[in-house]
Amino acid sequence: MSERRDSGPAVLRHVCRGPLCVHLDGFAKALFEQGYTRTTVTAKLILLCELSRWLERRSVAIQNLYERRIEFLSHRKKKRRLGNADNATVRQFIDFLRNAGIVPALASKTEVSPIQRIETLFAQYLSQEQGLSPVTVADYLSICYGFLAERISDGKLLLRSLRPNDISDFVLHTVRAASHNSATHNHNLVAGLRSFLRFLYQRGHIRTNLASAVPTVSRRRFTQLPKFLQPEEVERLLRGCDQSTAIGKRDYAILLLLARLGLRAGEIVHLTLDDICWEAGEITVRGKSSREERLPMAHEVGEALAVYLCHSRPRCSSRRVFIKMKAPRRGFYGSAAVCDVVRRGLSRVGLTPSFKGASLLRHSLATNMLHGGASLAEIGEILRHQQPNTTEIYAKVDLAALRSVAQPWPGEAS
């Protein structure tokens, strides 16, 4: 192995034998490009050197690595040397060899887990047949995975034995386990589960359409006040980002997009480098129902994005704007990552609102605009509401307007 830093530790060149050695340089380089540290890369290469010697002793060709990997991992387990990440490292190396054309690709779907197979087909169904946006597809896939994870036993997916009670139990358990979730989140949970059950019925995985067995979740309009921060609290949250660090620069840009433009968490997750037009000062946002809208990029937002992109964004092949700081370097998986940025920021500055999700800043923008004299129509335009009545909830926090229409209490002097 070479002595360059991006090719892995040179000392392993002298101890590695067997059919895998000539491929470790390329694998190490790929790991460094994904953001793995030198310590992690070294640990992975040491494991693969042992695997290579194991294959040599048994005269196993590299083309048969996939079939023999379980035997090797069992050997390490018996020797009490099996680490938590060993299986993932071996599979990661096999994927690297497949992408390079060194070992054959999966010959059949039998080597793909049952959950992965269903997830892939469900994603195609949602995007191609239902025409749902990538944001909604990602949310529904998360629901699908959680449901299927409870239906697998000994590597087999048990769908034929699915009963209505199983569905209601899953919904109740999920809702109770995350009692802090909003009514909208719970409504999306049951909507995604109904869609998944209809898919399973249409594809013949279950004999009965069990979508009607999904319990309903109350979602009465205007039953609660929108949760929001005062303007000074929003500024305190923004100032709490340590912009001397890479994570601080990234989180500051995310919080500004939420607080100044009112973007949704999913819209930030799926924002790409191609969506930013620096010349026109605009950002293309892909919102609900696959809508694309261009928003003016405020100077403050543009400056924060430029600082993050130029100085803090990790180098990777992904076109997503916001990238995980830990390896493997790729875009956020879902909206929960943006909500985590908000929660960490609130905790950092000692703010404890009852709701801590990403939409807290969207509501804060609307509410503070209303207090500043903006009309509901103007707020609906900024928030990109398709229906005017969606914005009506903010009328509940317009105390001045509510006082003007309040009736005197019976018996009081007028």
N, C-alpha and C positions, 0 to 999 in steps of 0.2 A: 504494500500500500504506500502511496506517496506521502510526503511529509507536509503537504500543504494543510492549513487549518481546515479548509472546507472539504477535505477528503478523509478526515478521520485521523485518529491517533496513529502515528507512524509505528509505535511499538508493536501494534497488532500484526504488522506485516511479518514479523519473525515467528509468531506463534500460530498463525492461521494456516491450516492445511485443508485440503479437500476441494470439492467442486464449487463451493460458494465464494472462495477467496477473491476470485477475479472480479466479482460483482459488488464487493463491499465498498469500494471507493465511490462508485456511482450512487449507491444507496446512502452513504454518509453525506455526500454532497446534497442529495435531495432532502435529507433531514435538516441540514443546516439552512437550506433555502426555505424550509417550512418554519424556521424559528426555533428549533430545538437547541438546547444548550450543549456545550461540549461534553459536560458530564453525562447527560442523558444519551447522547450519541455514542459515547464510549461504552456505556452499559449495554446498549443495544448491540453494538458490534461484538462485544465479548460473548454475548449469548449466541450470536450467529456464528462466531468462530467455533464454539463448542458444537453447534449443530452441524457445521461443515465437517468437523473431525468425526462426528457420530455417523454421518452419511458415508464418509470414506471407509470407516471400519466395516460397514455393512454393504459396501459396494452398491450404494443406492444412487441412481442417476438423478441429476437435478430436476429432470422432467417429472419425477415421481415424488417431489418434495411435498406437494399438497396432501397426497394420500398417506405419507409416512409421518407427518408432523405430529399427529396425535400420539403415535408411538414414542416419539422423542420427548414430548411433554410429559407423558406418563413415566418415562425413564427418569426425568428430572424430579418428578414428584416423589418417586420411590427413594431417590437419593436425598430427599428433603431440600432440594435446591430450586424448586419451582417458585418463581416470583409472581406477584400479582399481575405484572404487565407482560409476562413472557409470551402468553398466547397472542396478545395484541401485536407484539413486536414481530413474531413469526408471520402472522397474517399480513402485517404491513409490508414485510419484505417480499412475501409471495405476490402481493398486489404490484409492488415495484417491478418484479420480474415479469409479470404478465403484461404490464404497460410497456415494458421494453421489448416484448416479443420473445423473451428468453424461455419462458415456460408457456404452455398452451393456456388459452383462456378457459373459463368454465365451460365444460362440454355440454352441460345440461342444467336445467333449473333445479335439479335435485340437490345441487351444492349450495343453493341459496336458502337461507332460513325461511320457514313458512311465513313469519311476520314480514320479512323483507319482500317476499313475493306478493303478498296481499297489499302491502303499502305501495309498492310500485304500480300495481294495477289500479288501486284506488286513486292515486295521484293523477294518473292518466284520465280516469273517469271524471274527476273533478274539473280538471283544466280543459280537456278536449270536449267532453260531452256536456258538462254543466257550465262551462265557460267562466268558472270562478277565478278570482284574482290570485296571484301567487301568495299574497298575505293570508287570504282565507284558506287556501290549500294547505299552507304550512300549519295553520291553527287546527284544521280538521285532521291532518296527519298526526299531530300530537295527541289528539283525542283517540284516534284510531289505535295508535301504539299503546297507549295506556289501557285501552279495553282489551286488546289482543294479548298483552302481557299477562293478563289474569286468566287467559283461556288456553295456555300452553302447558303441556305436561309430557315429560320424557321426550322432548323435542317434537311432539306432535301437537298440532293446533286443533283444539276440540270445539268445532263450530256446530256440528250436527246435533249435539246434545244441548244446544243453547235454549234456554227457557226464559219466559218473561220475567220471572223473579231474578234471574241473573242480571238482567238489564237494569231493573229498578234498584237492585242492591248496589250495582256499580255507580249509578248516578248519586244515590244517597251517600255512599261512602266517599265519593270524590268531593261532593259539596261540603260534607261535614269536615273532611280533612283540611279543606282550605276555606274556613268560615269567613276569612277576611275578603274573599273575592266578591266582586260586585254582582248585582242582579244581571247585568249585561253579560258578564263572563259566564255565569251559570246558564243563561239563555243560549249563548253560543255553544256551550257544552252539549246541551240536549239537541240543538239543531245539527251539530256535527255528527252526533251519534245516530240520529235519525237518518241522515244522509248515508252514513256508513252501512247501516242495516239494510237500507233500500238497495245499496250496491251489492251487498252479500246475497240478497234474495234474487236480484236480477242475474247475477253470475252463477247461481245455483249452489252457493256455498251453504246456504240454509234453506230449509224446505218451506218455511212460512215467513211472510213479511212481518217482522217483529218491530217495525218502526213505530207502530201505534202503541207498543208496550213501553216506550220511553216516557217517563212521567213529565208532566208540564212543570215549568218553573214560572212563578209569578213575576211579571215584569210590568207592573202598572206604571203608566206614565205620570211623571210629575209628583211621585209620592215622596221624594227626598229632595233636599236642597243640593245643588251641585257643590262638591267640596272644592275649595280654592284657597290660595295663599294671598295675603295682602301684598301690594307692590313692593314694600320694603322687605318682606320675607322672600320674595322672588329674587331680589337683588342680593340678599344675604346668601341665598342658595348658590347663586352664580359666583359670588366672590369666594365661596368655600372651596372651589376647585383649585388645586395646586398646579398652576400652569407651568411650573418648572419641571414637571414630570411628563412623560409621554401619555400616561393614562389620564392625567389631569387635563392635558390639551384636548384629548379625545372626548372626555366627559363634558368639558366646557362647551365644545361645539355641539354635542348632542343636546345638552340642556338649553342652549340658545335656540336651536331649531324647535324645541318644544315650547319654550317660553315666548319667543318673538314671532314665530310663524304659525304656532298652533298645530304642528304636524302630529300625526298619530304615531304610536310606537312602531307599528308595522311598516309605515311609510318610510321611517328612518332606517329600519332594518334593510329594506330593499332598495335604498338609494344607491345609485351607481355613479362612477366617475363621469360617465357619459351624460348623466342627468344635470350636471352643473355647466351652465353656459356663462363663462366668465366675461365674455365680451358684452353680452346683453344684460348681465347681472341678474340672471334668472335661474330657478331650480325647477326641474320637471318632477312632479310628484305623482306617483302611481297610487291612487287611493282605492276606495271601495268600488266594486262593480267594474273593475278594470279601467276606471277612468284615469286619464292623464291630464294634469293641469299644470300650467306654468305659474310660478309664484315669483314675485320680485324678491331678490336677495338683499336684505338690508346690509348696509356697510359693516355693521358689527358682526353679523352672521358670516358674511363673506370673509372678513379678516380672520375669524376664528377657524373657519374651514381651511383657509390657506395655510395658516400656521400649523394646523394638525397635519394636513397633507404633505407639507414640505418638510416638516421636522419630526413628526411622531408616527405617522402611519407606517406599519411594518411593510417591508418589501414582500410581495407575494403576487401570484398570478390572478387572484380574484379581482374583479372590477367593482366589488362593493366598496362604498366609501368607508364604512366603519368595520374595522377588522379586530378580531380577538388579539390580545397582546401575548397570550400564551400559545405555544405550539399545540396542534398544527395551526398555522396562520390562515384563517379564513373568515368569512363574514359571520355575523351573528346568526344563530340558528332560528331565533324567533323573537317575538315581542318581549318575552320575559327578560331578555338581556338589557333592553332599554329601561324597563321598569326597575331593574336592579341598580342601574346608574342613578335613577332618581332616589331610590331608597337609601343608597350609600351617601348621596349628597345631603339628604335631609338629616340623616344621622350625624353626619360630619359637623353640621352647624347647629345641632340641637333642636331641630324643628320636629314636632310630633303630631302632624295632622292625623285624623282618623283614617284617611285614605292616602296611600303613598304610591299609587301607580303613576304611570306616565301621563295619563289623561288629567292628572291634578294640575299640571301646568297649562294644558289646553283650556281647562275650565277657568283657571286663574286669568288667562289672557282675555277670555270672553267677559268674565265678571268685572275685571278692572276697566275694560273698554266701556262697559255699560255704566259704571260709576263715573266715567269720564265724559259721558254724554252721548255715546254712540247709540244708534238705534238698533233694534233687533235685526232689521234687514241688513244693516252694515256688518253686524257680528256674524250673521249667517253667511255672508259673502266671504268674510275672512276665514271662517272655519270650513267653508266649502260644503255647506249643508245643501242637499238636493231638495229637501222639503222645508218650507218655511216653519212648519209647526215643530220641527226638530229643535229650533232655536228658542221656542217658547219657554223652555224650562228656566232660562235665565231671567225671565220676568219675575220669578219668585224671589230673586235677590235684589230687585230694583225697589228698595224700600221707599224711596221718595214717590215713585209712581203708585205704589200700593197704598201709601197713606192718603193720596188724593182721592182714592175710590173707596176707602174704608168707611163703613157705616158706624154711626155712634152706637155705643153700648146702650141697650134698652134701659130706660130709667135715668140716664145721665142727662144733664142740662146740655142743650145744643149750643 
